[in-house]
Amino acid sequence: MVASSDYLTTLRSLSPRHFEQFVADVWQERQGWSTEVMPPGPDRGIDVLGQPPSGGAKTVVQCKRYGEDNKVSSREVQQYAALRQQRDDVEGVTIVTTGSFTSNATELAADLDIKCLDGEDLARVVEQYDAREILEWYAAGKPRDW
């Protein structure tokens, strides 16, 4: 059983693919979004495609499973801002990382209307949406069908 203080450590231990799948599952199973994890391989920057429960425009999600000292830079934010141009049905961009964001990245993201969730935010999401069971399942390597 993962303790709340260990959520971030556990999230960082997931494989990059399991991290993407975890993000999609939490948004879908706990927040009512319709989500799709993009197939492995060249994803052109889109890891997860999501649509809010109310319908409407979709959001592309870029998942960065980073270590404690890794930060998403303003250059990366600028690069991911262009993701909304890859699909006609997309308006939102969200960057989710187990690391953090530089202050310049956070400023630029606000200017470009990009939602940012860092590792601490993501740990709070696990707690807020009671997603510990989903995290434990991925941490165990997806041992059974969900």
N, C-alpha and C positions, 0 to 999 in steps of 0.2 A: 504494500500500500504506500502510495506516494504522499508524503506530508506536504502541506501547503508551502513550507519554506524550501522544499526541494523541487517545486514545479519547474523552475527555470533550469536547474541542473539536469532534470530529466528531459526537458524539451531539447536542450543542447546535445543530449546523448542520442537522440533519434537520428536515423539516417535522413539525408535531405529529402528523399522521396516520402518517407513516413511523416516527416514534418509537414510537407505539402498536404498529404492526405489528412493528417490530424487537423490542420487549419480548416480544410474543407468540411470535415466531419463536424467540428465544433460549430461552425457557422450554420450548417444544415440541421444537425440533430438538436442543437440547443438554442438556436436563434431563428430557425424557420426559413433560412435562405435555401434557394435551389442552387446547388454548387456542382461544378464539374472540374475534376483535376485533369489537366492536360496530359496527353500521353507522354511517356518518357522519350527523351531525345530532344532535338532542337525545338524549343517551345517559343522562340522569339520573344522571350521575356515574360510570357504569361504562364504562371504556374497553376492558378485556379481562376475559374470564371464563376462569378456569383451573381444571383439576382435576388433582391430583397423580397421578403414575403408579400409585400404589397404590390409586387410586379414592377413594371417600369424598366428604366435603363439598368444595364448590367454594370458590374464592377470587375475589373481585372485585378488580380492579387499577385504580387511578387513576394515569394517567401525566401527569406535569407536566414538559414540556420547558421548563425555566427557564434563564435566564442565570446567570452565575457569582454575581452579587450577590443573586439572588432566593432567598428562603427560604420554605418551607412553614411556615405559622403554626399555632398551636394551634387557632385558629378553623377552619382548613381540616381539620385532623385530626378535630376534633369533627364537622364536617359529613360527612366521608367515613366516619366510624364508623357512620353510619346506613345506609350502602350495604348492609350485610348484612341489613337488614330488608326490602329490596326483593324478595328472592327467598327462597323456602322452602329451596332446596337450597344455600344459601351460609352458610358460617360464618366464613371468613377475609376480611380486608381487607388489601391491600398498597398502599402509596403508593410509587411510583417517580418520582424526580425527577432531573434533571440539575443541579439546584441543591443546596440543603441544607435542613436543618430548624432552626427555632429551638430553643433548649434547652427551652422550655415545650412545644413541639410534640412533642419526643422523649419528655419525661416523660409527657405525656398519652397518646401512642401506646402506651407501655408499659402504662399503667393500663387502656387500652381494648383491649389485645391486638391492636394493629395493627402489622403489619410495615412498616418504613420502609427504603428503599434510597435513599441520596443519590447524587450524581454520582460520588463516589469509589468507593462500593460498586459502582455499575453498571460503572465502568471495570474494577474487579477481576473482576466477573462475565464481562466480555468476555474477559479474560485467562484466568481459571480454566477457563471452558468452551470455550476456543478458538473464540470467536464473531467473530473479526476478519473472516472472510470474509463473514459475514452483515452486519456493520456496513459493510464496504466496498460491498456490493451496494446497501444502502439509501442510502449516501452518494453513490453514482453515479446515484441516482434510479430504482432498480429497472429496469435496462436490459434484462433478459431474464427469461424465466420461471425460477422457482426449481425 
